[in-house]
Amino acid sequence: MMGSRRAPRPIGVLFTNLGTPDDTSVSAVRRYLAEFLSDRRVVDLNRALWLPILYGIILTFRPKNSAEGYRSVWTDEGSPLLVYAKRQAAGIQKRLDTEVERPVQVALGMRYGNPSIESGLRELDAAGCKQVLVCPAYPQYSATTVATTFDKVSEVLADWAEPPALRQINRYYDEPGYIAALANSVREHWAEHGRAERLVMSFHGIPKRYVKQGDPYPRDCGVTAQLLADELGLGRDEYKVCFQSRFGREPWLQPYLDETMKAWGARGVKTVDVMCPGFSADCLETLEEIKEENRGYFEEAGGESLRYIPALNDRDDHIDFLTGLIKRELSGWL
């Protein structure tokens, strides 16, 4: 008599992003910023110097202003980043359920805040996943984003008696499907609103010092920008790469977006389209910093219209690409 065949264990996918406060209260924003800015990958200053500044000054004053920013972008469903991340994870799960034979379980985990990376890993463990692919939703690699995600995964699993086998996705900045989805979003924006005088590709900045220490992030950004420009048929004078969201006094990657917007408005540029290819989902840095803050800089300096092209979010072509990327990285396990 032949023995019964055991059903295969599911494979886990931990889909991650940066994170968000639980709500828009000052206390919730303070908790989130404390976790974020305590990360040595994010701020690598000497702890004896940095922590008194963080807890004595920054977390005393910054949370109130940040909370106001979050209130300006918060939706009825909650934080935009978390809303879109949930939709992305659900879209990937739906496609995997129909496209692969072996069961695959997708769990969401944020590097800072909730749902946490630990909760996502425990969800996969409870589902019986002994093989896990970690998929950070960061197209370009940086130690401040991708590496700290892997740090946290390792920290959580350090105390487990039997950690799962792990694979990880480091980046996808030059993947054809990602570039095609970005180009589609720009073309659709132009078809609906017309084409502005300039197109800006704005990426989150990091300190120049990190690049000197070996972080390849600006290289990845430059390749993404060039591939997207080629896909759109743009000449070098028809687009510009900028960096946003700098923090503190030391030099960050340049040119700075805010200074560029002020200069262009003063020079007579009337219309600008801005997109953020490094953000897989809209969040405070896109919806408040671009659509509100930098639009204000541009228009106050003399510009007429700054138009933001939304992040890829839960677009079908974006979810199709992410699903295909995950399936490829799971080859062998599947």
N, C-alpha and C positions, 0 to 999 in steps of 0.2 A: 504494500500500500504506500503510495507516494505521500510525503508530508505536505502540509499546506504551505503555500508560498507567502512569506511575510510581506506586507505592504511596505514599500520604501519609505524611509523617513523623509520628512520635508526638508528642503534646503532653505536656509534663512537668508534674507537680504535686509541688512540694516541700512535704511535710507536716512541720511543725516543732513542737517543744515546748521546754521549758526545758533539760532535760538531767539527768544523774545521774552519780555516780562510776562508774568501771568495776567496782569491787568495794567491799567494806566495810573494806578495810585503811585504816589511818590515812594512809598515803602516797597512796593513790588519792583519798581524801576531801580531802587537802590540795591535790592538783593541781586537783581540781574547784573547790574554794573559791577558790583563787588566781585561776583564770580568771574565775569568776563575780564575785568581789568586786573585781577589777581593772577591770571594765567601768565606764566613766564614766557610762553611763546608770543603772547600779544605784547606785553611790556617786559623787556628783558633787563631792566635796570636792577641794580643791587637792591635786594629786598629791604635791607636796613634803611635805605634811602627812600625807596618807592612806597612801601606800605604806610609809613606815617603821612606821606603826601596824599596817598589814596584815601585813607580812612579819616585823616584830619582835615583835609581840604576838599578834594574832589567829590567824595561821597556826601559831603555836607551841602554842597551847592549845586552840583551838576544834576542830580536826580530830578529836581523840580523843573528845570528847563527841559530835560529829556522827556519827562512825563507829559509836558505840554505838547511836545512834538509827537509823541505816540498818540495822544488824544486826537490830533489833527488827521491821523491816518487810520485810526481804529475803525473797524466795521462792526455791524451787528453780529457777525460770526466771530469776531475777535481780531487778533493781530493778523494783518495781511500775510506776513511771512508764514505763520502757522497755518492759516486757512489754505494757502496755496500748497504748502508742503503736504498737508493732509490729502488734498486733491491729487497731487502728483503721486503720492504713495498708493492711493486708491486706484488711480488710472493704471499704474504699473502692475498692481496686483490683478486687476481685471484682465489685462492683456496676457499676463503670464498664465493665468488660469485657463485661458483658451489656446495658448500657443505652445505650451510645453506639456509633456505627459507626466513628468514627475512633479509632485506638489512642491510649490515654492511659497513660502510665507514671507510677506513684506512687513517690516515693523519700522516705525518712525522714531528717531531719537535725535534730540537737539544737543549740541555741544554745551550750551549754557541754558538753564531754565528747563521748562517742561514741555512735552514729555522728554525725559532725560535719556541719554545713551544707555545708562544702566537699566532703565525700565524697558527700553527696546530690546536689549540683549536678554533680559529675563522673560520677556514675552516670547521671544524666539526659542529660548530654552524650554519654556513650558509647552511649546508646540512640538517639542521633540527634535529640534534642529541641531544636528551635530556638525554641520558645515555652514558657515556664515560668510557671506560676501558683504563687506563694508563699502557703501557707495556714498561718499560725500558729494553733495550737489554743488561743487565748486569746479567750474570748467578749467580754471587756471590753478596750478599748484602754488601754494605758499605754506611755509612752516606755520604761519599765523592762523591758517584755516585747516588745511588738510592734515598736516603733521600733528596738530594738537588734537584733532579728532581721533587719530590713531593712538595718541598718548592716552586719551581717556578710555578708549576701548581696552587697552592693555592694563590700565589701572583697575578697571572694573573686574577684568577677568583674572587678575593676579591672585585673588583669594578663592577662585572656583576650584573645586576638586577635579573637575573634568571640563576644561574650556573647550569650546568647539574649534574645529579646524577653520582657519581664517584665510580669506583672500581680500584684497583691497584694490579699489580704483583710485589712482593717484590724481588723474586729470583727464580731461577730454577736450582741451582747448582747440585742437586741430581736426577733430572728427568731422567728416563730411556732413553727417546728419545734423550735427549741432550748428555748423556754419550755414547749412541750407535753411534751418528753422529761423536763425537770426535774419538771414536775407529775406525770407518770406515775410517776417514781421515788419521789416522796413518797407518792402514793396507794398504791402497792404496799407501801411500808414500813408505812404505817398499817394496811393490810389484814392484814398478817402480824403486826405487833407491837402494834397499838393506837396511839392518838394520845396523845402526851405533852402536858403542860400548856402548854409553850411550844415554838415552832419558831424556831430561830436560822438565819439565812442568814449564814454567815461567809465573808468575802472576804479575800484577802491584802492586807495594808496597804502603804502607801507613806508616806514623810515628808510632812507637811502642806506643807512648803516646796515640794515638787514641784508640788503643786496650785496654789499661788500663782504658780508659774512657768508655768502653763497646762496641766498634765496633766489631761485630762478624766475620768480613771479613776473617781473617786467618783460622778460623774454617771451614767456607764454602769452602775455597780453599783446605784445607786438605781433606775434604770429597770428593770433586770432584776428586782430585788426586788419592785417594785410590780406588774409584769406577772405574775410568778409568784404573788404574793398574790392578784391578781384572778382568775387561772386556778383557784386553789384555793378561792376564795371566802372568804379570810381578812380579818378586820377588822384595823385598824391595831394593836390591842392583842393580837392573836393571833400576831404574829411580830416578830422584831427583827433588824436588820442590825448585824453586828459586824465588826471587822477583827482579823486575827491576824498572827503572825509578825513582830512589830516587832523592829528591830535597832538598837542604839545608844541614845543618850540623848536625841536630839531628839524633839519631838512627832510622832507619826504619826497617821493617820486614826483617829478614835474613833467609837463606844465600842470599847474593847479587849475582845476575847473573854475573855481570862483573868480580867480584873477583873470582868466581867459574871458569869461562872460562879461566882466566889467570892461575889459579892454575892447572887446568886439562891439559892445553897445556904444562905447565912446567913439569908436572909429566909423560908425555908420552902418554896421551890419544890422539888418532889420529882422531877419528871421533865422532861427536856429532849431534844428531837430537834435535832440539828445537821446541816446540810448545807453544802456548799461550792460554790455555783454558778459560781465563777470558775475552778475547777479542772476541766479536761476529763478528767483521769485521776487516779486516786489515787496518792499519793506520800508522801514523808516528812511534809509539812505537813498532810496529812489523816489518815494512818494512825497516825502517832506523836503529832503535836501535838494532834489532836482526840481520837482514840480512847483515847489513853493519858494525855497530859499534862493536857489540860483536863478530861477525865473525872475525873482525880485531884483537881484543884482543886475541882470541883463537889461530889464526894462527901465530900471532907475537910471542906468547909464546911457539910455537913449535907444535901446532896441525896442522892437514892437511886439515880437512874439517868440517865446521859447516854448517848444512843444516837446513833450516827453513821449517817447515810444516805449510802451510797456515792456517789462521783462517777459520771458517766454512763458512763465507761469505754467498753467495746465493746458496750453495749446496742444492740439492733437499731434502735430508734427514733433513737438518737444517730447511728449510722453512716448510716442512711437520710437524716437531716437533713444531715450533713456532705457526703454525696455529692451531694444536691440543690443545696446551696450551691455546691459546686465546679462542677457542671454549669452552673449559672446564670452564674457568673463566667467560665466558658469560652465563653460564647455568642459567636458570631462566629468564633472560632477553630475550633470544632467544625463 
